[in-house]
Amino acid sequence: MEKVPLRSLGALAGPERAAVLVVDVQRVFTGLPLFPPVAGVLGTLRRFLDGARALGVPVVVVRIAVPPELSSSVWRRQFPGLDAAFVAPGTRNVEPEPGFEPREGDIVVTKSRYSAFVGTPLEAILRARDVRTVVAAGLTTDVCVGATARDAFQRDLHVVTLADCCAEMTQARHEAALGTLAENFGTVCSSTELLALWRAQASSPPAADTGAGAAPPERRAAIPPND
């Protein structure tokens, strides 16, 4: 599955150049019969986030909330069985899954479409922090996670998608989505593999960067969440 080896990214995949995008871990999706089973996926994701935060990797909590006025005729035609307020702000559906509420220091980005980059300041936030690699995880693999990973790649960001930290409506769709992402939109690996790389790099002298130079020390300065 992995077409671009994780280690080939070198320092660009390290904790000083990365940000984690946690996509749509909300009740509207966690209550679905997903594959792999969502309880196990969320447990793996929670452990990964604990490890990422411990290393100082910024976490971007991405959540969907579509006000009725943004529920266009195109969307209503695609989902005729859903009320226009199905994922409206303030409804239970958009609440975070317990245990996945934003933590102090996390960045919050609210979107109204599949991709976390459409109509949000996400790209500007990442550029301001000199992030070169985004790590995509959450729900669901083939839709919002996949759309976000694709858009990140097309904005010239390196993309790592965590195979064990996302899920889809069927196992076949989950695996097909990961195959497409690995073939065309970056690297697909496990959360344990990425954490091992981060820990190794954090304990070693800084590696040479193939990009535009070392990150300025102020790049980790707090940026207000975008609610």
Helices and strands as residue ranges (DSSP letters): G 6-13, E 18-23, H 27-30, H 38-54, E 59-64, G 68-70, H 73-78, G 92-94, E 107-111, H 122-128, E 133-139, I 141-145, H 146-153, E 158-167, H 171-184, E 187-189, H 191-202, G 217-220
